Amino acid sequence: MTVIGRLRVVLRGLNENRGRLALVSITLSLGTVLLVLTLSLYRGVEDRLSALMEVFFHPNEGGIAYSRLAGESDRPSVVPPPLRLHDLKLLQNKLGGEAMFAGEIQETVTISHAGHHLMSLVTAAEPSFLRIKDWRIISGSTLNYEDERSLNRVCILTTDTARKLFGDKPCIDQSLTIDGVPFLVKGLRSANESAAQLSPAAAQQVLIPFSTGMERLWNEGGPTVILFRARKDVPIQRMVDDIAVLLRKQHHIVPPQQDNFEIFTGEKMTEHYWASKRSMLLAGFALSLLTFLAGGAVAVIVIATSLAQRKKEFALKRALGASLNDVSWEVLLEPVLVSAGAFIEGSVISLVALAVWRHTAPAMAIKLYPLKTSAIAFAFPAALEVVVGFSCGALTRARLATLEFSHALRT
């Protein structure tokens, strides 16, 4: 019998068992959908993390954050603001030849101009902050140390912020208010498009002098974070170790006493990010795989039972001249075709779900969990479908080889 002839026979057999075929198809396609979505989520989170690190962290960049008392997050930080300011000056004096340091305070506040209001992330930072972040001024002038010494109320806007507040009008030397305090626009910088896509707040960031933010806007006694960027020839881990030694001495911390500060780098942020997401992704993958295996078990039972109940049919075909090879091929091809159909059905549903997710996620909280279509997301369930199909066929074919067709035909 030709291949086309065998396929026709198999398709007739599937048509005569549509109920069982639907049950198997639903269980396998559901498992396929869950696996595709879980693997797409993993790839999406991975890509999002890579983009975040590329946009917000240079390879030789890091920061120092101050911890709070364990279990008492509403209390002031262990390190008081004045001591944080001393930390900044110490690091600039001792390690200034190997790295740039900049104090930073960030608050999300309202900025206003001529009746236009915008919630924006306002960053008070020293001029070195611009070099650490590689921010370029495209119009006007940058912040300088005279602004720091004089507590000048000047600011740098992103092009996105300027457009929303001033429209098409020039904004340099124009006034606006930040948290109700008047400021003068000194310069304009272009917002990183990748950063804007990852975080809308990054495209609306406003930069003001560090001392102005500390003393004239928020009445802070020191930075909330100290950023640093080591020279290219200085290993980042060595810089981290040197900073830790200086701060422990400054804070009178003797190991194994716990540090009251944390030094973070891009690599460490990556580890923290994956630590928070890994358990969720592994649980999702385990649940998806379990669902698929359960569907596969149902498929094996249903298909094997179906073919076993057709012993008389196979015996009659043998009696009419069909060879054992013809019957065996029919038994093998039928579950393979069922599995292939279930994979196609599950893939179509998955693609629709991915499209809906991408369309609705930006307006919902689930935007934090992006989905990214990838070949592995479809290849893995496809391989499992093939295994299920051939397992069913091989199992039934082995049973068929031991069947006495003359006895089956008589009974």
C-alpha positions as CSV (number, residue, x, y, z in Angstrom):
1,M,0.0,0.0,0.0
2,T,1.3,3.5,-0.9
3,V,1.9,6.2,1.7
4,I,-1.2,8.2,0.4
5,G,-3.3,5.0,0.7
6,R,-2.2,4.5,4.3
7,L,-3.0,8.1,5.1
8,R,-6.5,7.8,3.7
9,V,-7.1,4.7,5.8
10,V,-5.8,6.4,8.9
11,L,-8.0,9.5,8.3
12,R,-11.0,7.3,7.8
13,G,-10.3,5.7,11.1
14,L,-9.9,9.0,12.9
15,N,-13.2,10.2,11.4
16,E,-15.0,7.2,12.8
17,N,-13.6,8.0,16.3
18,R,-14.2,11.7,16.4
19,G,-15.3,11.7,20.1
20,R,-12.1,10.1,21.3
21,L,-10.1,12.3,18.9
22,A,-11.6,15.5,20.4
23,L,-10.8,14.4,23.9
24,V,-7.1,13.6,23.1
25,S,-6.8,16.8,21.0
26,I,-8.1,19.0,23.8
27,T,-5.9,17.6,26.5
28,L,-2.7,17.7,24.4
29,S,-3.4,21.2,23.0
30,L,-4.1,22.6,26.5
31,G,-0.7,21.3,27.6
32,T,0.9,22.8,24.5
33,V,-0.6,26.2,25.2
34,L,0.6,26.3,28.8
35,L,4.1,25.2,27.9
36,V,4.3,27.8,25.1
37,L,3.1,30.6,27.3
38,T,5.4,29.6,30.2
39,L,8.5,29.4,28.0
40,S,7.5,32.7,26.3
41,L,7.2,34.3,29.7
42,Y,10.7,33.1,30.6
43,R,12.1,34.5,27.4
44,G,10.2,37.7,27.8
45,V,11.5,38.2,31.4
46,E,15.0,37.4,30.2
47,D,14.9,39.9,27.4
48,R,13.4,42.6,29.6
49,L,16.1,42.1,32.2
50,S,18.8,42.3,29.5
51,A,17.3,45.6,28.2
52,L,17.0,47.0,31.7
53,M,20.6,46.3,32.5
54,E,21.8,47.7,29.1
55,V,19.8,50.9,29.5
56,F,20.2,51.6,33.2
57,F,23.5,50.0,34.2
58,H,26.9,50.2,32.5
59,P,29.2,47.2,33.1
60,N,31.4,49.2,35.4
61,E,28.6,51.1,37.2
62,G,27.1,50.5,40.6
63,G,25.5,52.1,43.6
64,I,25.3,52.2,47.4
65,A,21.9,51.9,49.0
66,Y,21.3,52.2,52.7
67,S,19.4,49.5,54.5
68,R,16.7,49.8,57.2
69,L,16.2,48.0,60.4
70,A,15.0,44.5,59.9
71,G,11.2,44.3,60.1
72,E,10.9,48.1,60.7
73,S,10.7,49.5,57.1
74,D,8.7,52.6,58.3
75,R,11.5,53.7,60.6
76,P,14.4,56.0,59.5
77,S,17.4,54.4,57.9
78,V,20.1,53.1,60.2
79,V,22.6,55.4,58.5
80,P,21.4,59.0,59.1
81,P,21.5,61.5,56.2
82,P,24.4,63.5,57.5
83,L,26.6,60.4,57.7
84,R,25.5,59.5,54.1
85,L,26.8,62.9,53.0
86,H,30.1,62.2,54.8
87,D,30.2,58.8,53.0
88,L,29.9,60.6,49.7
89,K,32.7,63.0,50.5
90,L,34.9,60.2,51.8
91,L,34.5,58.1,48.7
92,Q,35.2,61.1,46.4
93,N,38.4,62.0,48.3
94,K,39.7,58.4,48.7
95,L,38.6,56.7,45.5
96,G,38.0,59.7,43.2
97,G,41.0,58.8,41.1
98,E,39.6,55.4,40.2
99,A,35.8,56.1,39.9
100,M,33.3,58.9,39.7
101,F,30.8,59.3,42.6
102,A,27.5,61.2,42.7
103,G,25.0,61.6,45.4
104,E,21.3,61.1,44.3
105,I,17.9,61.9,45.7
106,Q,14.8,60.9,43.7
107,E,11.2,61.8,44.3
108,T,8.1,61.5,42.1
109,V,6.4,64.9,42.3
110,T,4.2,67.3,40.2
111,I,5.9,69.7,37.8
112,S,3.8,72.4,36.3
113,H,3.9,75.1,33.6
114,A,1.1,77.4,32.4
115,G,-1.7,75.1,33.6
116,H,0.0,71.9,32.4
117,H,0.8,69.4,35.1
118,L,2.9,66.2,34.9
119,M,3.9,63.6,37.5
120,S,7.6,63.2,37.0
121,L,10.6,61.5,38.5
122,V,12.8,64.3,39.8
123,T,16.4,63.5,40.5
124,A,18.7,65.7,42.5
125,A,22.2,64.8,41.7
126,E,25.7,66.2,41.3
127,P,27.2,67.2,37.9
128,S,29.2,63.9,37.8
129,F,25.8,62.1,37.6
130,L,25.5,63.1,34.0
131,R,28.9,61.6,33.1
132,I,28.1,58.4,35.1
133,K,24.9,58.0,33.1
134,D,26.3,59.2,29.8
135,W,23.5,61.8,29.5
136,R,24.1,64.3,26.7
137,I,22.8,67.9,26.7
138,I,21.4,68.7,23.3
139,S,20.2,72.3,24.0
140,G,21.1,74.9,26.6
141,S,23.8,74.2,29.1
142,T,24.5,71.5,31.7
143,L,24.5,71.6,35.5
144,N,27.8,72.6,37.0
145,Y,29.4,73.0,40.4
146,E,28.5,76.7,40.6
147,D,24.8,75.6,40.6
148,E,25.8,73.3,43.5
149,R,27.5,76.0,45.5
150,S,24.8,78.6,44.9
151,L,21.8,76.2,45.4
152,N,20.5,77.4,42.1
153,R,16.9,76.5,41.2
154,V,17.7,75.3,37.7
155,C,16.8,72.0,35.9
156,I,17.5,69.8,32.9
157,L,14.4,68.4,31.1
158,T,14.1,65.5,28.8
159,T,12.6,66.2,25.3
160,D,9.5,64.2,26.3
161,T,8.9,66.3,29.4
162,A,9.5,69.6,27.5
163,R,7.1,68.6,24.8
164,K,4.3,67.7,27.3
165,L,4.8,71.0,29.3
166,F,5.8,73.5,26.6
167,G,4.4,71.9,23.4
168,D,6.4,73.2,20.4
169,K,7.5,76.4,22.2
170,P,11.2,76.9,23.3
171,C,11.7,75.9,26.9
172,I,15.3,77.1,27.7
173,D,15.3,79.9,30.3
174,Q,11.6,79.3,30.8
175,S,10.2,78.8,34.3
176,L,8.2,76.0,35.8
177,T,7.4,74.7,39.3
178,I,8.6,71.5,40.9
179,D,6.6,70.5,43.8
180,G,5.3,74.1,44.0
181,V,8.9,75.6,44.0
182,P,9.9,77.8,40.9
183,F,12.7,76.5,38.7
184,L,14.4,77.7,35.5
185,V,14.9,75.4,32.6
186,K,18.7,75.4,31.9
187,G,19.1,72.6,29.5
188,L,17.5,69.8,27.5
189,R,18.5,66.2,26.9
190,S,17.1,63.5,24.7
191,A,15.4,60.6,26.5
192,N,16.7,57.2,25.7
193,E,14.1,55.5,23.5
194,S,14.7,52.1,25.0
195,A,14.5,53.5,28.5
196,A,11.2,55.2,27.6
197,Q,9.7,51.9,26.4
198,L,10.9,50.1,29.5
199,S,9.8,52.8,31.9
200,P,7.7,55.8,31.0
201,A,9.0,57.6,34.1
202,A,12.5,57.4,32.6
203,A,11.4,59.5,29.6
204,Q,10.0,62.2,31.9
205,Q,12.9,62.5,34.3
206,V,13.9,66.0,35.5
207,L,17.4,66.6,36.8
208,I,18.2,69.4,39.4
209,P,21.3,70.2,41.4
210,F,22.0,67.9,44.3
211,S,22.4,70.7,46.9
212,T,19.2,72.4,45.7
213,G,17.2,69.2,46.1
214,M,18.7,68.6,49.5
215,E,18.3,72.0,51.1
216,R,15.7,74.0,49.1
217,L,13.2,71.4,47.9
218,W,13.1,68.3,50.2
219,N,15.1,69.3,53.2
220,E,17.2,66.1,53.1
221,G,20.5,65.9,55.0
222,G,22.2,63.6,52.5
223,P,21.8,61.3,49.5
224,T,19.4,58.3,49.5
225,V,21.7,56.5,47.0
226,I,25.4,57.1,46.0
227,L,26.1,56.1,42.4
228,F,29.6,55.3,41.1
229,R,31.2,54.4,37.9
230,A,34.7,52.9,37.9
231,R,37.3,53.6,35.3
232,K,37.5,50.9,32.5
233,D,40.8,49.6,33.7
234,V,39.5,49.2,37.3
235,P,37.7,45.8,38.0
236,I,34.2,46.5,39.3
237,Q,34.6,43.9,42.0
238,R,37.8,45.5,43.3
239,M,36.0,48.8,43.5
240,V,33.1,47.2,45.4
241,D,35.6,45.7,47.9
242,D,37.4,49.0,48.4
243,I,34.1,50.9,49.0
244,A,33.0,48.3,51.5
245,V,36.3,48.6,53.5
246,L,36.0,52.4,53.6
247,L,32.3,52.4,54.6
248,R,32.8,49.8,57.3
249,K,35.5,51.8,58.9
250,Q,33.4,55.0,58.6
251,H,30.4,53.3,60.2
252,H,32.5,51.4,62.8
253,I,31.3,48.0,61.5
254,V,33.5,45.0,62.4
255,P,32.7,41.7,60.6
256,P,30.8,39.5,61.2
257,Q,28.6,42.5,62.2
258,Q,26.0,43.1,59.5
259,D,26.5,46.0,57.1
260,N,24.0,48.9,57.2
261,F,24.6,49.6,53.5
262,E,24.4,47.5,50.3
263,I,26.6,47.9,47.3
264,F,24.8,46.9,44.1
265,T,26.1,46.4,40.5
266,G,24.4,45.4,37.3
267,E,25.4,41.8,37.9
268,K,24.0,41.8,41.5
269,M,20.8,43.4,40.3
270,T,20.4,40.7,37.8
271,E,20.8,38.1,40.5
272,H,18.2,39.8,42.7
273,Y,15.8,40.1,39.8
274,W,16.1,36.4,38.8
275,A,15.8,35.3,42.5
276,S,12.4,37.1,42.7
277,K,11.2,35.6,39.4
278,R,12.8,32.2,39.3
279,S,10.5,30.5,41.8
280,M,7.4,31.8,39.9
281,L,8.8,30.7,36.5
282,L,9.8,27.3,37.8
283,A,6.4,26.8,39.4
284,G,4.7,27.8,36.2
285,F,6.9,25.5,34.1
286,A,6.3,22.6,36.5
287,L,2.5,23.1,36.4
288,S,2.6,23.4,32.6
289,L,4.7,20.3,32.2
290,L,2.5,18.3,34.6
291,T,-0.6,19.4,32.7
292,F,1.0,18.3,29.4
293,L,2.1,14.9,30.9
294,A,-1.4,14.4,32.3
295,G,-2.8,15.1,28.8
296,G,-0.2,12.8,27.3
297,A,-1.2,10.0,29.7
298,V,-4.9,10.5,28.7
299,A,-3.9,10.4,25.0
300,V,-1.9,7.2,25.5
301,I,-4.8,5.5,27.3
302,V,-7.5,6.7,24.9
303,I,-5.6,5.9,21.7
304,A,-4.3,2.6,23.0
305,T,-7.8,1.6,24.2
306,S,-9.3,2.7,20.9
307,L,-6.9,0.6,18.8
308,A,-7.2,-2.4,21.1
309,Q,-10.9,-2.3,20.7
310,R,-10.4,-2.5,16.9
311,K,-8.8,-5.9,16.9
312,K,-11.6,-7.4,14.9
313,E,-11.3,-4.6,12.4
314,F,-7.6,-5.3,12.0
315,A,-8.2,-9.1,11.8
316,L,-10.7,-8.5,9.0
317,K,-8.3,-6.3,7.1
318,R,-5.7,-9.1,7.3
319,A,-8.2,-11.6,6.1
320,L,-9.0,-9.4,3.1
321,G,-5.3,-9.3,2.1
322,A,-3.7,-6.4,4.1
323,S,-0.2,-7.2,5.3
324,L,0.9,-7.0,8.9
325,N,3.1,-4.1,7.8
326,D,0.1,-2.2,6.5
327,V,-1.8,-2.6,9.7
328,S,1.2,-1.8,11.8
329,W,1.8,1.5,9.9
330,E,-1.9,2.5,10.4
331,V,-1.5,1.9,14.1
332,L,1.7,4.0,14.2
333,L,0.5,6.9,12.0
334,E,-2.8,7.4,13.7
335,P,-1.5,8.7,17.1
336,V,1.2,10.6,15.4
337,L,-1.3,12.5,13.3
338,V,-3.5,13.1,16.4
339,S,-0.5,14.6,18.3
340,A,0.5,16.7,15.3
341,G,-3.0,18.1,15.0
342,A,-3.1,18.8,18.8
343,F,0.2,20.7,18.5
344,I,-1.0,22.8,15.6
345,E,-4.2,23.6,17.5
346,G,-2.3,24.5,20.6
347,S,0.2,26.6,18.6
348,V,-2.6,28.7,17.0
349,I,-4.3,29.3,20.4
350,S,-0.9,30.3,21.8
351,L,-0.2,32.8,19.0
352,V,-3.6,34.3,19.6
353,A,-3.0,34.5,23.3
354,L,0.4,36.1,22.7
355,A,-1.1,38.7,20.4
356,V,-3.8,39.6,23.0
357,W,-1.3,39.8,25.8
358,R,0.9,42.2,23.8
359,H,-2.1,44.3,23.0
360,T,-3.5,44.6,26.5
361,A,-0.4,44.3,28.7
362,P,0.8,48.0,28.3
363,A,-2.4,49.2,29.9
364,M,-2.5,46.7,32.7
365,A,-0.3,45.5,35.6
366,I,0.7,42.4,33.7
367,K,3.1,44.6,31.6
368,L,5.7,43.6,34.2
369,Y,5.6,40.1,32.8
370,P,6.3,40.4,29.1
371,L,5.9,37.5,26.7
372,K,8.4,36.9,23.9
373,T,7.8,34.5,21.1
374,S,10.7,32.1,20.6
375,A,11.5,29.0,18.6
376,I,12.3,27.0,21.8
377,A,8.8,27.9,23.2
378,F,7.3,25.9,20.3
379,A,10.0,23.4,19.7
380,F,9.9,21.9,23.2
381,P,6.1,21.1,23.2
382,A,6.5,19.9,19.6
383,A,9.1,17.4,20.7
384,L,6.9,16.2,23.5
385,E,4.0,15.8,21.1
386,V,6.1,13.6,18.9
387,V,7.2,11.5,21.9
388,V,3.6,11.1,23.0
389,G,2.4,10.2,19.4
390,F,5.2,7.6,18.7
391,S,4.9,6.2,22.2
392,C,1.2,5.5,21.7
393,G,1.8,4.0,18.2
394,A,4.8,1.9,19.3
395,L,3.0,0.5,22.3
396,T,-0.1,-0.5,20.3
397,R,2.1,-1.8,17.5
398,A,3.9,-4.0,19.9
399,R,0.6,-5.4,21.2
400,L,-0.6,-5.9,17.6
401,A,2.5,-8.0,16.8
402,T,1.4,-10.6,19.4
403,L,-2.2,-10.6,18.3
404,E,-3.6,-13.9,16.8
405,F,-5.7,-12.5,14.0
406,S,-7.5,-15.7,13.2
407,H,-8.7,-16.0,16.8
408,A,-9.7,-12.3,16.9
409,L,-11.7,-12.8,13.7
410,R,-13.5,-15.9,15.0
411,T,-14.5,-14.1,18.3
